[in-house]
Amino acid sequence: MVRAENKIFAQPGERIILESETGVITRTALMVYMIPVALLFIGYGIGAALGFEQDMCIASSGVGVAIGAALVVLIGNKQKKIDFRITGYRN
């Protein structure tokens, strides 16, 4: 559920058009997807650099993804919330 500024006095159940700042949405999407993926590769690379067998490299990449997910949650909690506005009705 999201809260939105409602200057057109839309009622529950009505189909509406929501708008928000594009930059905030883009940054959030990049953060959510790119940090864990980057740490997946970094984790695998660290495992390979340490001379681990392939199965341990895969495990270290899993650790990287877990660290990335934790970072996303921590950063997300500190990031400003996305402001939505109701701008019109949808047919």
C-alpha positions in Angstrom: 0.0 0.0 0.0 1.3 3.5 -0.8 0.1 6.9 0.2 -0.4 9.5 -2.5 -1.2 13.2 -2.6 -4.9 13.3 -3.7 -5.7 16.8 -5.1 -8.5 15.4 -7.4 -10.4 13.8 -4.4 -10.4 10.3 -5.9 -12.3 7.8 -3.9 -11.4 4.1 -3.0 -12.1 1.8 -5.9 -11.6 4.4 -8.6 -9.0 3.8 -11.3 -6.4 6.5 -11.2 -3.1 7.7 -12.6 -0.1 7.9 -10.2 3.0 9.9 -10.8 6.3 10.2 -9.0 9.8 11.5 -9.6 11.5 9.4 -12.2 14.9 9.8 -10.7 13.9 8.3 -7.4 12.3 5.3 -9.0 15.3 4.7 -11.3 17.8 5.0 -8.5 15.8 2.6 -6.3 15.5 0.0 -9.1 19.2 0.2 -9.8 20.0 -0.2 -6.2 17.7 -3.2 -5.7 19.0 -5.1 -8.7 22.6 -4.0 -9.2 24.1 -4.2 -5.7 23.3 -7.9 -5.2 24.3 -8.8 -8.7 27.6 -7.0 -8.4 28.3 -8.6 -5.1 27.4 -12.0 -6.6 30.3 -11.6 -9.1 32.6 -10.1 -6.6 31.9 -13.0 -4.2 32.7 -15.5 -6.9 35.9 -13.6 -7.9 37.1 -13.5 -4.3 36.5 -17.2 -4.0 38.4 -17.8 -7.2 41.3 -15.5 -6.1 41.6 -17.5 -2.9 41.9 -20.7 -4.9 38.6 -22.2 -3.9 37.1 -25.0 -6.0 34.1 -24.1 -8.1 31.5 -25.3 -5.6 33.1 -23.0 -2.9 33.2 -20.1 -5.4 29.5 -20.6 -6.0 29.0 -20.6 -2.2 31.0 -17.4 -1.8 28.9 -15.8 -4.6 25.8 -16.7 -2.5 27.4 -15.0 0.5 28.0 -11.9 -1.8 24.3 -11.9 -2.8 23.2 -12.2 0.9 25.5 -9.2 1.8 24.1 -7.3 -1.1 20.5 -7.9 0.0 21.4 -6.8 3.5 23.0 -3.6 2.1 19.9 -2.9 0.0 17.7 -3.2 3.1 19.9 -1.0 5.2 20.3 1.7 2.5 16.5 1.5 1.7 15.6 2.2 5.3 17.7 5.3 5.3 16.6 6.5 1.8 13.8 9.1 1.5 10.4 7.7 0.8 8.9 8.0 -2.7 6.3 10.7 -3.0 3.3 9.8 -5.3 0.7 12.1 -6.7 -2.7 11.2 -8.1 -3.0 13.2 -11.3 -6.1 11.9 -13.1 -8.7 9.2 -13.6 -8.2 6.1 -15.7 -11.0 4.6 -17.9 
